[in-house]
Amino acid sequence: MYVCVCARVRECEVRSVIRDGARCLETVGDACGAGTSCGTCHDRICDLIEEEAARDGQLVGAQASRNALVGISA
């Protein structure tokens, strides 16, 4: 399934770059292009970051990414 239709990036690609170290929207976008156009996929990308981070016990960084998305400062 596509996460980012604009850049034609699939969920498996986003998960892969997150597992390789991308921990925020910007680094995911830099790695695979997802989330760099209209922004509709930002919530889904943040969800994937949280899911993958929870697997690794790194939920704090993922929550910071979501807070940045909605404009909440830490």
N, C-alpha and C positions, 0 to 999 in steps of 0.2 A: 504494500500500500504506500502511496505517496504521502509524505509529511509536508513537503513543499512542492506545490504544483508549479509555481513560477519557475523554479530551478530544476524541476523534475528530479527531486531527491527522495529516495525511498527511506522508509523507517529503518531498514537494516543498515543503510549507509550512515544515518544519523547515529544509531546505536554504536556503530563501529568507531566513528570519530570520538564519541564520548568515552568509549572504552580505551581509546588511544590517548586520552588526556584532555579533551575539550570539556570544559566545565561551565561555560556560559554561552549565551546566544552569540556573542561576537566570535568566540573561538570555534564554535560549531560552523558558523557562516564562513569563516576563513578557511576551514578545513574542507567543507563540501559544498558551500554555496547556499545551503538551506537558510531561510530567514533573512535573506539580503535584499528582498524586493518589497513586496506589498505588506508583509508583516502578519498576514492572517495565520500563519503557522507558528507564531511565537509561543502561544500557549502550549501547543502540542510539543514543541521542542523542549520547553521548560519541563513539561511532564516527563519526557524521556530522560532529561538530565536528572530529575529527581529519582526516577525509577532506577537508573543505572547507578547513581550515587548511593542510593539506599542499599543496593547490593554490595557496594564497597564500603559502606559505613561513612560516607562523605556527604550526608544530607545537608549539612550547613552551607556548603558552597552552592548547591543547587537552589536552596531557598534564597540565597543572596542574588542569584541570577533572576529569579522570579520577582523579587523585590525591586530590582533595578528596572525590570520590565514595566512595573506598575508605578514606579517613581517613589518607592519607599526607601529612605536612607537608613543605613544600619546604625 
